[in-house]
Each structure stands twice: as C-alpha cells, then as structure tokens.
Amino acid sequence: MALPLALIIIIFVSAVIVLLLNTLLRKKSTLQIGLLGIEMGIFGLFLTSQFQLNSW
C-alpha cells in the first residue's frame, strides 16, 4: 500500500515542479529539459529503492 501512495505523491510533486518551471521560464529552454531529466532520474531511483526495500 505504501508504493501507490508514494507514486501519487511523487507524481504530484513533479507536476507542481513542472508548472513552476513553466511559469518561471515562460519559454522552452535547455534548462527546463535538463531539470525534467533530473526529475525523471530521481523518480527512477526512488522506484528502484522501493522495489529493493519491498524485496519481493
């Protein structure tokens, strides 16, 4: 039950960060793309750590 709740929280936080980036930059830039890549990397690391902690 912890994994879906964590997924919802991370997706919500990522959406908020993307909205903040859109309002701050107001244009497409390599900085925005790089930050989105970092967010996806953190998301992937979190998923792998959750699966390792569950050890199923």
N, C-alpha and C positions, 0 to 999 in steps of 0.2 A: 504493500500500500504506500510505502514511502517513495518508491520510484515515480509513479504517476504524479504525485503531489509535487515532487522536486522538478519534474519535467514541466509542469504547468507554471511553477514559479520562475524557472529559467527562461521559458518562452516569453512570459510576461515581461521580465526584466529586459530581455533582448529587444522586444518590441518597443519598450519605453526608450531604450538607448538609441534605437534606430530613429524614432520620432524626434528625440532631442537632437540627433545629428542632422536630420533633415531641416529642422527649424534653425539650427545654429549656422549651418553652412549655406543652405538655400541654393546649392548648386552641386552638380556631380563632380567629385574630385577624387584623386587617388587616396587622400587621407581617409575619406569615408569608406572606400572599398577596403583599405587596409584594416580599419577598425572593425568592419564587418567580418573580415577574415579572422581577426583575433578573437572575436566573439564566438565564431564557429569552432575555433580551436579550443577555447575554454569549455564550450559545450561538449565537444568530443572527449576531452579529458575527464569531465565530470561523469559522462556516461560510462567510460571505461572504469573509473574508480568505483562507481556504484555497482557495476556488474562484478567487480572483484570483491567488494565488501559482501555482496549477497552470496557469492561463492556457490552458485547453483550449477 
